[in-house]
Amino acid sequence: MIVKLGQFEFRAVLSAQNFGHFDNTVFLNRKIRCIGRDIPGHEEIMQGRVEYLDRVTPGDATNTGTRTDLALRYTATPSDALSWYVYGQGSVDRTGGLARNERF
């Protein structure tokens, strides 16, 4: 299910079987185009994401629990030939045996 609320995108995947476990996942995405540069072909985008995961893995307590992650990505495209981004993600809350989900 995907629902767009203004400039926010809400997506829910409920009870999806994935590699032997069952995931209930809810995402909230937001993309913002940065303003203030009038250079043709130049674009800056800031994206934020909140993800809530509720996972049940029968017989595996280390892969069962809940986790809330926050992510932020900044993308700059200074020209048609060059694009780069910086990305960071961290777990802000978790229960059960799920590991932290942190990437930088």
Rosetta blueprint (number, residue, H / E / L):
1 M L
2 I E
3 V E
4 K E
5 L E
6 G L
7 Q L
8 F E
9 E E
10 F E
11 R E
12 A E
13 V E
14 L E
15 S E
16 A E
17 Q E
18 N E
19 F L
20 G L
21 H E
22 F E
23 D E
24 N E
25 T E
26 V E
27 F E
28 L E
29 N E
30 R E
31 K E
32 I E
33 R E
34 C L
35 I L
36 G L
37 R L
38 D L
39 I L
40 P L
41 G L
42 H L
43 E E
44 E E
45 I E
46 M E
47 Q E
48 G E
49 R E
50 V E
51 E E
52 Y E
53 L E
54 D E
55 R E
56 V E
57 T L
58 P L
59 G L
60 D L
61 A H
62 T H
63 N H
64 T L
65 G E
66 T E
67 R E
68 T E
69 D E
70 L E
71 A E
72 L E
73 R E
74 Y E
75 T E
76 A E
77 T E
78 P E
79 S E
80 D L
81 A L
82 L E
83 S E
84 W E
85 Y E
86 V E
87 Y E
88 G E
89 Q E
90 G E
91 S E
92 V E
93 D E
94 R E
95 T E
96 G E
97 G L
98 L L
99 A L
100 R L
101 N L
102 E L
103 R E
104 F L
